[in-house]
Amino acid sequence: MISKDDIKNLAKLARLEVAEAELERLQKELPEILSFVEMVQKASTNLKAGVPEHRNITRPDENPIESGTYTETLLKAAPAREGDRIAVKQVISRKK
Amino acid sequence: MDLSKLTIASARKALDAKEFTARELTEAYLDEINKKNGELQAYLEVWSESAREEAKKADERIARGESAPLTGIPLAIKDNMLVVDRRITAASKILENYIASYDASVIKKLKEQNAVLLGRTNMDEFALGSSTENSAFGPTKNPHDISRVPGGTSGGSTAAVAANLALGALGSDTGGSLRQPAAFCGTVGFKPTYGAVSRYGLIAAASSLDQIGTVGKTVEDAQIIFDAIRGHDENDSTSLPDSAFTKTASVKKVVGVPRAFLKEGVEADMLENFEQTLKSLKAAGYSIVDVDLPALEYSLAVYYIINPAEVSTNLARFDGIRYGLSVPADTIGETYERSRGIGFGPETRRRMLVGTFVLSSGYADAYYRKARDVRELIRADFAKAFESVDAIAMPTSPTAPWKIGGKADPLSVYAADIFTVPINLAGVPAISIPSGSVERDGKKLPVGFQIIAPHRGEAGLFAIAKDVEKSAV
């Protein structure tokens, strides 16, 4: 059983503002979705431990782009800027 | 020129033979868009001016005798692939005013061929849905019956091609998002092998499932666009080396059908249509055999764990700080929560919350990790089946297109993906080919027939798909 507080907590984890009316709807919908997908637990999976088929591929860290090449391009998309920086609200504040 | 009869292949010949110019062809499509897009809402934005410029350049290239397969061909682009200096939104309020900073690799390749980009097409927000009803900018209508959905999430792209508002289109397919709307609109929809086409510049939904693919009126057209956009890209670490693909295929003409999987939830006349197409394939020299894919019964459940998990992770990047909608607030935390709360639509929010749940400490083992393991069983089922058959056939959709607004609860929409999600979970290529129609409320609605091939088996897939095309009603 998922309580309204559980949904609120999930929304907090997802950094998502959810209005009261939507909480009510989600409280009905999420358990329905979860009880449907729970059927995976019935499948027997005794996968052999071994080397996984998939692995990460990373690009060699070389030939860096000259600093500043894309600064303007990317800053153009930012909601707020100060000089060549994206402006944000203070993240760390001194304890009062 | 008669747009309804034109294909990419025939337009290529006509352009090269100077029967009409790329500019004339482009104008013809812009006229048609003007007439019909108001009603259909296939396009969210039409790029008339740049399309005319591109057509002009294409004509110059054709005049030099240097045309590439897509030179001067008017195409539509799903609104989740970046086109530099263009507004690209993934049909979301959170990106409503976002201007792309660079070209997606697929767009770069189309531009290199001097294709004509007509505009960006409607979709379900962030490619989450099955009907294009989840667009923040209103649903697209099915050209065969405007009271019905075109399918989704690439419903704008398939509706555009079906209504002659583009000669072909790009879309993306995460769980059927090209094949199902292609089936609903009566076009070909093709999802390549995972890794066959670069996703650099595709707005990510679920990264282990997403694949860019193509829409065409014919199998040949879908293949021509695919040939233009495929290939390894160092900017996409999941893209496969070109050497992984073979150019030709030896097709033994054996097609498997997972009978046990087709028992439930398929509308009677849809199943009848599927059987008819199988019969005509038989008549064309194919042998049809039963295949057993026992893990497929878990596909939908696995998909609706893995997809939300990856969606919630991918969409964490939208924070109101670097780009996209930003709602001012007192603290940075509130800026995140409000921007996301206002910017994302209902289905997207639902998936992010389900995804957060299945990945959360205490539940990740029972949901996400378990789903990942069951996914391996599905993958293994396909691998085993392909030891004895060239391809597997399934209906593309269990139902005909539904009425706009007709499916209110999320689970009933998820159920519509039953025959398409297993393919993305396995990462194999598949194509939906038009195969006749069924009737609903006195209107004829298209039906799709789906062919699935092994990893990197595109050559064989196209060969069989062309036979289906020839033999289908």
Interface residues (C-beta under 8 A of the other chain):
Chain A: I7 L10 A11 L13 A14 R15 L16 E17 V18 A19 E22 L26 E29 L30 E32 I33 L34 F36 V37 E38 M39 V40 Q41 A43 T45 L47 N56 I57 T58 R59 Y70 T73 L74 K76 A77 A78 P79 A80 I86 V88 K89 Q90 V91
Chain B: Y98 I99 S101 Y102 E234 S237 T238 A295 Y298 L300 A301 V302 Y304 I305 S312 A316 D319 G320 I321 R322 Y323 G324 L325 S326 A329 D330 T331 I332 G333 T335 Y336 E337 R338 R340 G341 I342 F344 P346 R349 R350 M352 L353 V354 G355 T356 F357 V358 S360 A366 Y367 K370 A371 D373 V374 E376 L377 D409 P410 L411 Y414
